[in-house]
Structures are given as structure tokens and as C-alpha cells.
Amino acid sequence: MKDGIHPNYRDVVFVDQSNGFQFVTRSTVQTKETIDIDGKTLPLVKLETTSESHPFYTGTQKSIDNLGGRVEKFRNKFAQFKK
């Protein structure tokens, strides 16, 4: 590989701001913030949501089809007139 043309690939800490969940992975993301973990100073990236807080991954997602919207109420009301 040529020197000086590849991005800096290193360990980075990602933190979910909604619940404080943090994980370390390797990335090339640029950031100005750092955090000390296990005696190492690592770059810090703050995220609004991760798999620990997103409703799809936590199982708290609600389906619109099951909430009984206007169309569902109409279908239920006129189901008796179905041929």
C-alpha cells in the first residue's frame, strides 16, 4: 500500500446519548472529542440512536396496521355488506 493516501483506521468509541450505551469498534470517522477507556484515550462519536435504543431492535415498535386507523374502522363498519 502507498503511504499517505489511506485514512487513519483506528479504534473509536461510539456512545448512544439516549441511554449511555457505548461500544468500541474500528472506524475512519474524524472527531475532535476523546474519552479515556481502559487507560487508552480514544476518539469519541456521539450518536442519537443505536441498536440498543431504536424501537425496531428493542421490540417496542408499533405497527400502524394494528392500531385501527380510519381505513380499518371503515372496513369493519361495512364488512357486513360484502358480497
C-alpha positions as CSV (number, residue, x, y, z in Angstrom):
1,M,0.0,0.0,0.0
2,K,1.1,3.5,-0.7
3,D,1.9,5.7,2.3
4,G,-0.2,8.8,3.0
5,I,-3.2,8.1,0.8
6,H,-5.3,5.9,3.2
7,P,-7.5,7.3,6.0
8,N,-6.5,6.7,9.6
9,Y,-8.3,3.4,10.6
10,R,-8.3,3.1,14.4
11,D,-10.4,2.2,17.5
12,V,-13.2,4.6,18.1
13,V,-15.8,4.8,20.9
14,F,-19.5,5.3,19.9
15,V,-21.9,6.5,22.6
16,D,-25.7,6.4,22.4
17,Q,-26.8,9.7,24.0
18,S,-30.3,8.4,24.9
19,N,-29.2,5.6,27.2
20,G,-25.4,5.9,27.7
21,F,-24.6,2.6,25.9
22,Q,-21.1,2.7,24.5
23,F,-19.1,0.4,22.3
24,V,-15.7,0.3,20.7
25,T,-15.1,-0.5,17.1
26,R,-12.7,0.4,14.3
27,S,-13.5,3.3,12.1
28,T,-12.1,6.1,10.0
29,V,-14.5,8.8,11.3
30,Q,-13.0,12.1,12.2
31,T,-13.8,13.6,15.6
32,K,-12.5,16.2,17.9
33,E,-13.7,14.7,21.2
34,T,-11.9,11.9,23.1
35,I,-12.6,9.6,26.0
36,D,-10.5,7.5,28.3
37,I,-11.3,3.8,28.4
38,D,-9.2,1.1,29.9
39,G,-6.2,3.5,30.2
40,K,-6.4,4.4,26.5
41,T,-7.5,7.8,25.0
42,L,-9.8,7.0,22.1
43,P,-11.8,9.3,19.7
44,L,-15.5,9.7,20.8
45,V,-18.5,9.8,18.5
46,K,-21.9,10.7,20.0
47,L,-25.0,9.1,18.4
48,E,-28.7,9.8,18.9
49,T,-29.8,6.2,18.4
50,T,-28.2,2.8,18.2
51,S,-29.5,-0.8,18.2
52,E,-29.8,-0.5,22.0
53,S,-32.4,2.3,21.8
54,H,-34.0,2.1,18.4
55,P,-37.6,0.8,18.6
56,F,-37.2,-1.7,15.8
57,Y,-34.3,-3.5,17.5
58,T,-35.7,-3.3,21.1
59,G,-39.1,-4.7,20.1
60,T,-41.2,-1.7,21.1
61,Q,-42.1,-0.7,17.5
62,K,-45.8,-0.4,16.8
63,S,-47.3,-1.4,13.5
64,I,-49.7,1.1,12.0
65,D,-51.9,-1.7,10.6
66,N,-52.7,-2.9,14.1
67,L,-53.7,0.4,15.6
68,G,-57.1,0.6,13.9
69,G,-56.9,3.7,11.7
70,R,-59.7,5.2,9.7
71,V,-59.5,2.7,6.8
72,E,-59.6,-0.2,9.3
73,K,-62.6,1.2,11.1
74,F,-64.4,1.8,7.7
75,R,-63.7,-1.8,6.7
76,N,-65.1,-3.2,10.0
77,K,-68.2,-1.0,9.8
78,F,-69.1,-2.1,6.3
79,A,-67.9,-5.7,6.4
80,Q,-71.5,-6.9,6.7
81,F,-72.3,-5.6,3.2
82,K,-69.6,-7.6,1.5
83,K,-71.0,-9.7,-1.4
